[in-house]
Amino acid sequence: MKNFNILVVGAGIMGSNHVRTLESMDGVKVSVADISKEALARIKSKFPNAETYDNIDNALKNSNADACVVATPTIYHLETAIQIAEAGFPLLVEKPLATNVEDAKKIAKAAQSNNVLLQAGHIERFNPVVAKLKVNMKNLGDIVYASAHRFGVPSFRKLDNVILDLAVHDIDVLTFLTGERPKHVAGEEKKIISGQEDLSTLIFDYGSFLAAVESNTVIPIKVREMSVMGRGGIARLNYINQDLSIFKAEGDKLSYGTFDELVTRVGKGTEVRTFIQKEEPLKLELESFIRCVNNHEKPLVTGEDGVYAVAAAEAAIKSTNTGKREKIGV
Ligand SMILES: NC(=O)c1ccc[n+]([C@@H]2O[C@H](COP(=O)([O-])OP(=O)(O)OC[C@H]3O[C@@H](n4cnc5c(N)ncnc54)[C@H](O)[C@@H]3O)[C@@H](O)[C@H]2O)c1
C-alpha cells in the first residue's frame, strides 16, 4: 500500500481501536485529535509514533491527512463530520451516522456538496461471516423472516439509546444482505439497569419480509447472532465466532415411513458447506476505506446507507414512544 496519512478524531474506546488497527498496517501513518488530554496521553503511551492534537483545526491543517475517521461520541458527529467534509477530507464516520435523521442527512449532504467520499461505519458489513452469507443468499430463496440478537455488555459510560447504539448494526446488515430498506417498524424498549433505554425489541417490515431485532446491554455476556429464513432454507450466523450454518429445505419430505425416520430426518435440511477465513472486521473496514479513497471508488457502506439506518432507528424509537407502528422514511 502506498503511504497513507489518516487522522482519527476522537480517541475513546472505538477511536483507540481504529488507532491500534491502523498502526498495524504497512505504510499507514496515524494522527489523533481529541479534546481530552488524558485520552491523548493514553494513545501516546501505547502508540508513540502517532502524532497527537488537542484541537481539530490544528490537526486538519498540520497532520497532512489523506482522510479522517470520526469516532467522537455520536452527538458530536454532526459538527465534526461537517467540519472535516468542508475542509475537503474524505471521511469514515462511526455508526450511527448521527443521533437523528436530519443531522445524518446534513452530514451526507456536506460530503456530497464538498465532493468528498463518505463511508458510514457499519462495520458488520465487513465481518467475513456476513460477507459469506451475502454470497450464499441465493440458497435461501425468497426471504420471509429474519431475527437478530445483539445482547451485552453493560457500560459504565453513557451510551446512545440501545436502538441507535446496537440495533442499527442488524438493521443495516439486513439491508446489505437483501438489498431492501425497512419500511415500517413497531417496537418496545425499557430501562433495565442504566437509567436510560437499554433493552429493546423491534419488528421491522422490510416489505417482502419481517425481521425481529432484539438488543440490550443488560448482562455482561455478549451475544451477536442472526437467523435469516427464506422459502428455500435458513441461515444462522454468529458475528463473534464468525460461524455460519446454512440449511436448504430441498430433499425434505412431509411424510415418513417409520417413527425412527421421522425423528432422525424431519426438519434437518441439507447443509451447505462454506469456508470462512476469520479476520478482524475493523481491519477489513479500514482497508476498504483506504482503498476507496486511493482509487476514488464508491464505499461498500455509503452515506445514504448511514442515513437509512438512522431513519430506521429514529422511527423505531418513535414507535416505542407512540405505541404505534411507524413509517420509515428519509
Ligand atoms: N462500530 C462499532 O462497533 C462501534 C463500537 C463502539 C462505538 N462506536 C461508535 O464510536 C463512536 C465513539 O464511541 P466511543 O464508545 O469510542 O466513545 P468514547 O466516549 O469512549 O470516546 C469518545 C472520544 O471522543 C472525544 N471527543 C469528544 N468530543 C470531541 C471533539 N469535538 N473533538 C475531538 N474529540 C472529541 C472524547 O474526549 C473521547 O475521548 C460512537 O459514535 C459510537 O457509536 C462504534
The ligand as an SDF file (V2000), in Angstrom:
LIG
                    3D

 44 48  0  0  0  0  0  0  0  0999 V2000
  -18.5080    0.2020   15.1130 N   0  0  0  0  0  0  0  0  0  0  0  0
  -18.6950   -0.2220   16.3490 C   0  0  0  0  0  0  0  0  0  0  0  0
  -18.8890   -1.4120   16.6020 O   0  0  0  0  0  0  0  0  0  0  0  0
  -18.6500    0.7700   17.4740 C   0  0  0  0  0  0  0  0  0  0  0  0
  -18.3450    0.3480   18.7680 C   0  0  0  0  0  0  0  0  0  0  0  0
  -18.2700    1.3030   19.7750 C   0  0  0  0  0  0  0  0  0  0  0  0
  -18.5400    2.6320   19.4740 C   0  0  0  0  0  0  0  0  0  0  0  0
  -18.8670    3.0010   18.2050 N   0  0  0  0  0  0  0  0  0  0  0  0
  -19.1670    4.4100   17.8750 C   0  0  0  0  0  0  0  0  0  0  0  0
  -17.9750    5.1790   18.0220 O   0  0  0  0  0  0  0  0  0  0  0  0
  -18.3050    6.4850   18.4940 C   0  0  0  0  0  0  0  0  0  0  0  0
  -17.4750    6.7700   19.7320 C   0  0  0  0  0  0  0  0  0  0  0  0
  -17.8630    5.8730   20.7410 O   0  0  0  0  0  0  0  0  0  0  0  0
  -16.8650    5.5310   21.9420 P   0  0  0  0  0  0  0  0  0  0  0  0
  -17.5190    4.4450   22.6950 O   0  0  0  0  0  0  0  0  0  0  0  0
  -15.4880    5.3160   21.4300 O   0  0  0  0  0  0  0  0  0  0  0  0
  -16.9200    6.8900   22.7780 O   0  0  0  0  0  0  0  0  0  0  0  0
  -15.9100    7.3540   23.9460 P   0  0  0  0  0  0  0  0  0  0  0  0
  -16.7290    8.2200   24.8310 O   0  0  0  0  0  0  0  0  0  0  0  0
  -15.1970    6.1820   24.5050 O   0  0  0  0  0  0  0  0  0  0  0  0
  -14.8260    8.2460   23.1820 O   0  0  0  0  0  0  0  0  0  0  0  0
  -15.1150    9.4480   22.5160 C   0  0  0  0  0  0  0  0  0  0  0  0
  -13.8530   10.3090   22.4900 C   0  0  0  0  0  0  0  0  0  0  0  0
  -14.1440   11.4710   21.7030 O   0  0  0  0  0  0  0  0  0  0  0  0
  -13.5560   12.5820   22.3550 C   0  0  0  0  0  0  0  0  0  0  0  0
  -14.2480   13.8010   21.8820 N   0  0  0  0  0  0  0  0  0  0  0  0
  -15.4310   14.2940   22.2720 C   0  0  0  0  0  0  0  0  0  0  0  0
  -15.7270   15.4100   21.5450 N   0  0  0  0  0  0  0  0  0  0  0  0
  -14.6940   15.6150   20.7120 C   0  0  0  0  0  0  0  0  0  0  0  0
  -14.4100   16.5890   19.7140 C   0  0  0  0  0  0  0  0  0  0  0  0
  -15.2750   17.5770   19.4460 N   0  0  0  0  0  0  0  0  0  0  0  0
  -13.2510   16.5110   19.0320 N   0  0  0  0  0  0  0  0  0  0  0  0
  -12.3710   15.5140   19.3070 C   0  0  0  0  0  0  0  0  0  0  0  0
  -12.5920   14.5380   20.2360 N   0  0  0  0  0  0  0  0  0  0  0  0
  -13.7420   14.5990   20.9210 C   0  0  0  0  0  0  0  0  0  0  0  0
  -13.7010   12.2980   23.8300 C   0  0  0  0  0  0  0  0  0  0  0  0
  -12.7730   13.0550   24.6130 O   0  0  0  0  0  0  0  0  0  0  0  0
  -13.4070   10.7910   23.8800 C   0  0  0  0  0  0  0  0  0  0  0  0
  -12.0270   10.5330   24.0680 O   0  0  0  0  0  0  0  0  0  0  0  0
  -19.8170    6.4930   18.7200 C   0  0  0  0  0  0  0  0  0  0  0  0
  -20.4590    7.0570   17.5970 O   0  0  0  0  0  0  0  0  0  0  0  0
  -20.1830    5.0230   18.8390 C   0  0  0  0  0  0  0  0  0  0  0  0
  -21.4940    4.7190   18.4130 O   0  0  0  0  0  0  0  0  0  0  0  0
  -18.8870    2.1040   17.2100 C   0  0  0  0  0  0  0  0  0  0  0  0
  1  2  1  0
  2  3  2  0
  2  4  1  0
  4  5  1  0
  4 44  2  0
  5  6  2  0
  6  7  1  0
  7  8  2  0
  8  9  1  0
  8 44  1  0
  9 10  1  0
  9 42  1  0
 10 11  1  0
 11 12  1  0
 11 40  1  0
 12 13  1  0
 13 14  1  0
 14 15  2  0
 14 16  1  0
 14 17  1  0
 17 18  1  0
 18 19  2  0
 18 20  1  0
 18 21  1  0
 21 22  1  0
 22 23  1  0
 23 24  1  0
 23 38  1  0
 24 25  1  0
 25 26  1  0
 25 36  1  0
 26 27  1  0
 26 35  1  0
 27 28  2  0
 28 29  1  0
 29 30  1  0
 29 35  2  0
 30 31  1  0
 30 32  2  0
 32 33  1  0
 33 34  2  0
 34 35  1  0
 36 37  1  0
 36 38  1  0
 38 39  1  0
 40 41  1  0
 40 42  1  0
 42 43  1  0
M  CHG  2   8   1  16  -1
M  END
$$$$
